[in-house]
Amino acid sequence: MPARIDDALMHHTALSVHDFDRALRFYTGFLGFEVEGEMDQRREPALATVVGLPGACIRWAMLRLGSQRIELFKYYEPVGDTQPRRQCDLGYNHIGFVVSDVDKVYEQAVQAGYACVSPPQTLRNGATRAFYLAEPEGAVTEFIQFLDAQAPGAPGERHD
């Protein structure tokens, strides 16, 4: 078994979008993220090396909500695939937010015109209530309410 990294902390989740301004409005307006930094036409050679895309040119923003961050990308070069991923496709497939009233958030999302996969559903034998929202370009955001404070993953719950 490989050695474990002892000092790693979660910093951000990255999302590549086609319509940067629309995505920025979703994350800052609807979800309440703040812009920590933003750059347009980033074309530094080290960026292309890090992302493994020679000649990469991007628009970039780091968004923060509490201790969580979303790193937003729009690739001018190269142009990427614009088809949304299905939840069963390989790789990271959604981000999740804990809320105190998932039904209220669902109503706000519907009133704001966002597409939801379904209304909130009660899951895990009554421990949680959740729904998925497809943000403007199809990336999925989960909103979950913990009805049972002892449920795995509940805020404040730990498995050491």
C-alpha beads as a LAMMPS data file, in Angstrom:
LAMMPS data file: protein, C-alpha beads

160 atoms
159 bonds

1 atom types
1 bond types

-500.0 500.0 xlo xhi
-500.0 500.0 ylo yhi
-500.0 500.0 zlo zhi

Masses

1 110.0

Atoms # bond

1 1 1 0.000 0.000 0.000
2 1 1 1.406 3.426 -0.948
3 1 1 2.225 5.940 1.746
4 1 1 -0.618 8.237 2.780
5 1 1 -0.328 12.010 2.321
6 1 1 -0.613 13.409 5.842
7 1 1 -1.051 17.116 5.143
8 1 1 -3.535 17.171 2.229
9 1 1 -6.616 19.352 2.677
10 1 1 -9.451 19.811 0.198
11 1 1 -9.025 23.167 -1.557
12 1 1 -11.277 23.344 -4.632
13 1 1 -13.313 21.586 -7.277
14 1 1 -12.694 22.653 -10.884
15 1 1 -15.382 23.084 -13.502
16 1 1 -14.903 23.788 -17.198
17 1 1 -17.740 25.728 -18.882
18 1 1 -18.571 27.161 -22.280
19 1 1 -20.550 30.246 -21.160
20 1 1 -18.341 31.687 -18.418
21 1 1 -20.562 34.667 -17.568
22 1 1 -23.689 32.500 -17.169
23 1 1 -21.808 30.044 -14.954
24 1 1 -20.357 32.897 -12.896
25 1 1 -23.885 34.286 -12.348
26 1 1 -25.091 30.835 -11.203
27 1 1 -22.288 30.340 -8.678
28 1 1 -22.191 33.910 -7.366
29 1 1 -25.849 34.882 -7.727
30 1 1 -27.788 31.707 -6.946
31 1 1 -25.288 29.868 -4.742
32 1 1 -23.653 32.894 -3.102
33 1 1 -19.981 32.274 -3.914
34 1 1 -17.587 35.245 -3.812
35 1 1 -14.937 35.838 -6.491
36 1 1 -11.458 35.473 -4.965
37 1 1 -9.639 36.028 -8.243
38 1 1 -10.331 36.234 -11.960
39 1 1 -8.163 36.396 -15.079
40 1 1 -8.963 36.405 -18.786
41 1 1 -6.786 35.223 -21.661
42 1 1 -4.424 33.240 -19.402
43 1 1 -1.866 31.782 -21.763
44 1 1 1.163 31.125 -19.579
45 1 1 3.415 28.209 -20.660
46 1 1 3.381 26.682 -17.164
47 1 1 -0.431 26.484 -17.249
48 1 1 -0.327 24.554 -20.522
49 1 1 2.226 22.196 -18.959
50 1 1 0.231 21.643 -15.755
51 1 1 -3.065 20.915 -17.565
52 1 1 -1.339 18.879 -20.283
53 1 1 -2.785 20.959 -23.123
54 1 1 -0.125 22.674 -25.281
55 1 1 -1.155 26.225 -26.207
56 1 1 -3.937 26.365 -23.613
57 1 1 -5.638 29.738 -23.269
58 1 1 -8.340 30.193 -20.622
59 1 1 -10.603 32.502 -18.699
60 1 1 -10.327 31.626 -15.012
61 1 1 -11.922 32.470 -11.674
62 1 1 -11.553 31.120 -8.137
63 1 1 -14.860 31.291 -6.266
64 1 1 -15.270 30.819 -2.495
65 1 1 -18.186 29.942 -0.243
66 1 1 -17.011 29.498 3.343
67 1 1 -14.062 27.118 3.174
68 1 1 -15.132 25.605 -0.176
69 1 1 -13.940 26.772 -3.574
70 1 1 -14.960 26.269 -7.183
71 1 1 -12.289 26.911 -9.814
72 1 1 -14.092 27.985 -12.966
73 1 1 -12.475 27.563 -16.409
74 1 1 -13.445 28.508 -19.933
75 1 1 -11.011 27.106 -22.479
76 1 1 -10.566 29.311 -25.524
77 1 1 -7.856 26.927 -26.758
78 1 1 -8.230 24.043 -27.116
79 1 1 -12.008 23.915 -27.366
80 1 1 -13.353 21.027 -25.325
81 1 1 -16.323 18.699 -25.600
82 1 1 -19.525 20.521 -24.616
83 1 1 -21.687 17.461 -23.891
84 1 1 -22.721 17.186 -20.219
85 1 1 -21.651 14.059 -18.370
86 1 1 -24.140 11.533 -17.043
87 1 1 -23.933 10.579 -13.367
88 1 1 -22.860 7.047 -14.339
89 1 1 -19.919 8.259 -16.495
90 1 1 -16.411 7.675 -15.204
91 1 1 -14.828 10.392 -13.095
92 1 1 -16.025 13.148 -10.800
93 1 1 -19.684 13.722 -11.495
94 1 1 -21.254 16.247 -9.118
95 1 1 -20.704 18.576 -6.179
96 1 1 -22.950 18.610 -3.140
97 1 1 -24.149 21.303 -0.746
98 1 1 -25.722 20.699 2.661
99 1 1 -28.783 22.891 3.206
100 1 1 -31.177 23.255 6.130
101 1 1 -34.366 23.089 3.996
102 1 1 -33.957 21.183 0.743
103 1 1 -37.596 21.721 -0.277
104 1 1 -37.159 25.501 -0.006
105 1 1 -33.966 25.376 -2.107
106 1 1 -35.784 23.249 -4.680
107 1 1 -38.565 25.855 -4.943
108 1 1 -35.971 28.644 -5.285
109 1 1 -34.205 26.700 -8.050
110 1 1 -37.444 26.086 -9.942
111 1 1 -38.502 29.738 -9.563
112 1 1 -35.076 30.833 -10.858
113 1 1 -35.607 28.647 -13.951
114 1 1 -32.975 25.994 -13.232
115 1 1 -33.549 22.439 -14.456
116 1 1 -33.853 19.879 -11.675
117 1 1 -33.520 16.151 -12.273
118 1 1 -36.411 15.500 -9.852
119 1 1 -38.127 17.040 -6.838
120 1 1 -36.462 16.328 -3.472
121 1 1 -36.499 12.658 -2.495
122 1 1 -36.121 11.045 0.930
123 1 1 -33.145 8.656 0.911
124 1 1 -31.111 6.357 3.193
125 1 1 -34.152 5.076 5.100
126 1 1 -35.227 8.601 6.049
127 1 1 -31.782 9.938 6.987
128 1 1 -31.516 12.472 4.136
129 1 1 -33.572 14.392 1.617
130 1 1 -31.937 15.483 -1.642
131 1 1 -32.290 16.603 -5.252
132 1 1 -29.982 17.184 -8.195
133 1 1 -29.956 20.416 -10.186
134 1 1 -28.403 20.676 -13.643
135 1 1 -26.589 24.014 -13.719
136 1 1 -26.860 26.025 -16.958
137 1 1 -24.417 23.832 -18.918
138 1 1 -25.472 20.508 -17.438
139 1 1 -22.991 20.023 -14.592
140 1 1 -24.846 18.499 -11.643
141 1 1 -25.144 20.100 -8.214
142 1 1 -26.675 18.116 -5.352
143 1 1 -28.531 19.757 -2.481
144 1 1 -28.904 17.538 0.568
145 1 1 -30.612 17.972 3.914
146 1 1 -29.642 15.629 6.754
147 1 1 -32.789 14.602 8.634
148 1 1 -30.788 12.290 10.913
149 1 1 -27.794 13.997 12.548
150 1 1 -26.137 10.576 12.995
151 1 1 -26.240 9.719 9.282
152 1 1 -22.842 9.115 7.631
153 1 1 -21.669 12.396 6.100
154 1 1 -23.868 14.598 8.284
155 1 1 -22.293 17.915 9.273
156 1 1 -20.220 17.423 12.403
157 1 1 -20.292 13.619 12.019
158 1 1 -16.865 11.966 11.900
159 1 1 -15.562 8.486 11.166
160 1 1 -12.046 8.311 12.615

Bonds

1 1 1 2
2 1 2 3
3 1 3 4
4 1 4 5
5 1 5 6
6 1 6 7
7 1 7 8
8 1 8 9
9 1 9 10
10 1 10 11
11 1 11 12
12 1 12 13
13 1 13 14
14 1 14 15
15 1 15 16
16 1 16 17
17 1 17 18
18 1 18 19
19 1 19 20
20 1 20 21
21 1 21 22
22 1 22 23
23 1 23 24
24 1 24 25
25 1 25 26
26 1 26 27
27 1 27 28
28 1 28 29
29 1 29 30
30 1 30 31
31 1 31 32
32 1 32 33
33 1 33 34
34 1 34 35
35 1 35 36
36 1 36 37
37 1 37 38
38 1 38 39
39 1 39 40
40 1 40 41
41 1 41 42
42 1 42 43
43 1 43 44
44 1 44 45
45 1 45 46
46 1 46 47
47 1 47 48
48 1 48 49
49 1 49 50
50 1 50 51
51 1 51 52
52 1 52 53
53 1 53 54
54 1 54 55
55 1 55 56
56 1 56 57
57 1 57 58
58 1 58 59
59 1 59 60
60 1 60 61
61 1 61 62
62 1 62 63
63 1 63 64
64 1 64 65
65 1 65 66
66 1 66 67
67 1 67 68
68 1 68 69
69 1 69 70
70 1 70 71
71 1 71 72
72 1 72 73
73 1 73 74
74 1 74 75
75 1 75 76
76 1 76 77
77 1 77 78
78 1 78 79
79 1 79 80
80 1 80 81
81 1 81 82
82 1 82 83
83 1 83 84
84 1 84 85
85 1 85 86
86 1 86 87
87 1 87 88
88 1 88 89
89 1 89 90
90 1 90 91
91 1 91 92
92 1 92 93
93 1 93 94
94 1 94 95
95 1 95 96
96 1 96 97
97 1 97 98
98 1 98 99
99 1 99 100
100 1 100 101
101 1 101 102
102 1 102 103
103 1 103 104
104 1 104 105
105 1 105 106
106 1 106 107
107 1 107 108
108 1 108 109
109 1 109 110
110 1 110 111
111 1 111 112
112 1 112 113
113 1 113 114
114 1 114 115
115 1 115 116
116 1 116 117
117 1 117 118
118 1 118 119
119 1 119 120
120 1 120 121
121 1 121 122
122 1 122 123
123 1 123 124
124 1 124 125
125 1 125 126
126 1 126 127
127 1 127 128
128 1 128 129
129 1 129 130
130 1 130 131
131 1 131 132
132 1 132 133
133 1 133 134
134 1 134 135
135 1 135 136
136 1 136 137
137 1 137 138
138 1 138 139
139 1 139 140
140 1 140 141
141 1 141 142
142 1 142 143
143 1 143 144
144 1 144 145
145 1 145 146
146 1 146 147
147 1 147 148
148 1 148 149
149 1 149 150
150 1 150 151
151 1 151 152
152 1 152 153
153 1 153 154
154 1 154 155
155 1 155 156
156 1 156 157
157 1 157 158
158 1 158 159
159 1 159 160
